[in-house]
Amino acid sequence: QLRESYAIRQDQTLSGLNLKANEVLGQLDERLPNLVMGIVERVIGECPMNKTAVEGMVKSMIKEFADDQEQLEVFLSTEDLSLLKSMADSEKEPEEAGGGDNEGFASAIAGIFDGLDGDDALLEGYPNVKFFEDSTLSSGDCQIKSRFGLLDGRIATKLRKVEEELRGND
């Protein structure tokens, strides 16, 4: 009788523990994605973009999307494109200061039309890539167009994908 009594109590205790564990796991499944997304958004919001980060982001997206010879149009935020241009300008050899008034006038006229057809040669090793400014993009966002379509590398899109994976909404 004592054994049966202990066995019943043991079964009740184990069943109760099992129910409680399942309840806690269910709560974790609900709360963990929100917690992770909150952390990620806070961390990303505090990460400033620098020249190296912009270059790395663009190169990784290009590699994901196409080969080196593919004609691509890369759209960046105003700030990120400026960082990339400043990096490209700093890598160019300084031109000789001489030259005359005609060169100054020609470069001033060329400066007016800069960026209308896109900036190219901003990334070494990617001669067929043109860069455009898109004021709707935030710093850290990138979109690439090719003959195959558009690759959306905006931070909001990446976060949405992570959230879907965390919640199991494949």
Residue pairs with C-beta under 8 A, 6 or more apart in sequence:
32 166
33 163
33 166
33 167
36 162
36 166
37 159
37 162
37 163
37 166
40 159
40 162
41 159
44 140
44 155
44 159
47 53
47 140
48 139
49 79
49 80
49 83
49 139
49 140
50 83
51 83
51 84
51 86
51 87
53 140
54 76
54 80
54 83
54 84
54 87
55 84
55 87
55 123
57 140
57 142
57 153
58 74
58 76
58 84
58 123
58 142
59 123
59 126
61 74
61 142
61 144
61 151
61 153
62 72
62 74
62 126
62 129
62 144
64 151
65 72
65 144
65 146
65 148
65 151
66 72
66 144
66 146
66 148
68 125
68 126
68 128
69 128
70 128
70 146
70 147
71 128
71 146
71 147
72 126
72 128
72 129
72 130
72 144
72 145
72 146
73 118
73 129
73 130
73 131
73 132
73 144
73 145
73 146
74 129
74 130
74 131
74 132
74 142
74 143
74 144
75 131
75 132
75 133
75 134
75 137
75 142
75 143
75 144
75 145
76 84
76 131
76 132
76 133
76 134
76 137
76 141
76 142
77 133
77 134
77 135
77 137
77 138
77 139
77 140
77 141
78 133
78 135
79 139
80 137
80 139
80 140
80 141
80 142
81 119
81 131
81 132
81 133
84 122
84 123
84 131
85 119
85 122
87 122
88 121
88 122
88 123
91 124
115 132
115 133
117 130
118 130
118 131
118 132
119 130
119 131
119 132
120 127
120 129
120 130
120 131
121 127
122 129
122 131
123 129
134 143
137 143
137 154
138 154
138 155
140 155
141 153
141 154
141 155
141 156
142 153
142 154
143 150
143 151
143 152
143 153
143 154
144 150
144 151
144 153
145 151
164 170
